[in-house]
Amino acid sequence: MNKKLGNHRTCRVEITDEQGKVLVKGKCINAVLSTDLVRSQAYLELTERDPSMLDIYKFMRTYSADHRRKYPFNAAYKGESFYLADGRDQHSPALQYFERYKAETGNDNFDEFRKVVTK
């Protein structure tokens, strides 16, 4: 389960193979993967095969059930779902969608963006 330890957010991570066998387990604290996980053969092979997994948010969405429970998709922009936090502090994907919204509409009001994506 996702735990709050002081000011730290911790999620469990499991990299599995195609058959669901766990290749390596680790944790992520404040969006930083544990050293053991990053140095594992499974992680190195995964990121070599799919460099997009170097994006911590994409990686966590794929390999951490804790992360998916804590940050469920609750917004969508042009058919693409993402997690939108309650406050002003947002995860990187939400900010990227906001930047697209601003570029496409010319509107830089985050509250208006929030209304559009959470309908």
C-alpha positions in Angstrom: 0.0 0.0 0.0 1.1 3.6 -0.5 2.5 4.9 2.8 3.2 8.4 4.0 6.4 8.3 6.0 7.0 11.8 7.3 7.1 13.9 4.1 7.9 10.9 1.9 5.5 9.0 -0.4 6.4 5.4 -0.9 5.0 2.9 -3.5 5.9 -0.7 -4.1 7.1 -1.6 -7.6 7.2 -5.0 -9.3 8.6 -5.7 -12.8 7.1 -8.8 -14.2 7.7 -10.9 -17.3 5.0 -11.7 -19.9 3.8 -14.7 -17.8 3.4 -12.5 -14.7 6.5 -13.9 -12.9 8.0 -11.2 -10.7 11.5 -10.4 -12.0 12.4 -7.7 -9.5 10.7 -5.9 -6.6 11.6 -2.5 -5.3 10.2 0.8 -4.2 9.8 4.4 -5.3 10.1 7.2 -2.7 9.1 10.7 -3.8 9.3 9.7 -7.5 12.8 8.2 -7.2 13.3 4.5 -7.8 15.4 2.5 -5.3 19.0 1.9 -6.4 18.6 -1.9 -6.3 15.7 -1.6 -8.8 17.5 0.8 -11.1 20.6 -1.4 -11.2 18.6 -4.6 -11.7 19.0 -6.5 -15.0 15.2 -6.5 -15.5 15.0 -2.7 -15.3 18.0 -2.2 -17.5 16.6 -4.5 -20.2 13.1 -2.9 -19.9 14.4 0.6 -20.4 16.7 -0.4 -23.2 13.7 -2.1 -25.0 11.3 0.7 -24.2 13.1 4.1 -23.5 9.7 5.7 -22.6 9.8 3.8 -19.3 12.5 6.2 -18.2 9.6 8.6 -17.6 8.9 7.9 -13.9 5.2 8.6 -14.2 4.8 6.2 -17.2 6.9 3.6 -15.4 4.9 3.9 -12.1 1.6 3.7 -13.9 2.7 0.5 -15.5 4.6 -1.3 -12.7 3.1 -0.1 -9.4 -0.3 -1.1 -8.3 0.1 1.2 -5.3 0.6 4.2 -7.6 -2.4 3.3 -9.7 -4.6 3.1 -6.6 -3.3 6.3 -5.2 -3.5 8.3 -8.4 -6.4 6.9 -10.5 -7.2 8.5 -13.8 -9.8 11.1 -13.1 -9.5 13.4 -16.1 -9.3 13.2 -19.9 -8.1 15.6 -22.6 -9.0 14.7 -26.2 -9.6 11.1 -25.3 -6.4 10.7 -23.3 -6.8 9.9 -19.6 -4.6 11.1 -16.8 -4.6 11.9 -13.1 -5.4 15.4 -12.1 -4.5 16.3 -8.5 -6.8 18.4 -6.3 -4.5 21.4 -5.8 -2.1 23.4 -7.8 0.8 21.0 -7.5 0.4 18.6 -10.4 2.1 15.5 -11.8 4.1 16.0 -15.0 1.4 14.4 -17.3 -1.3 16.8 -16.2 1.0 19.8 -16.8 1.8 18.4 -20.3 -1.9 18.3 -21.1 -2.3 21.8 -19.7 0.4 23.0 -22.0 -1.3 21.4 -25.0 -4.6 23.0 -23.9 -3.0 26.4 -23.6 -1.3 26.1 -27.0 -4.5 25.0 -28.7 -7.0 27.4 -27.0 -4.8 30.3 -26.0 -6.3 30.0 -22.5 -3.8 29.8 -19.7 -6.4 29.6 -16.9 -5.8 26.3 -15.0 -9.2 26.4 -13.4 -10.8 26.5 -16.8 -8.6 23.6 -17.9 -9.7 21.7 -14.8 -13.4 22.2 -15.8 -12.8 21.1 -19.4 -10.9 17.9 -18.5 -13.1 16.7 -15.6 -16.5 16.9 -17.3 
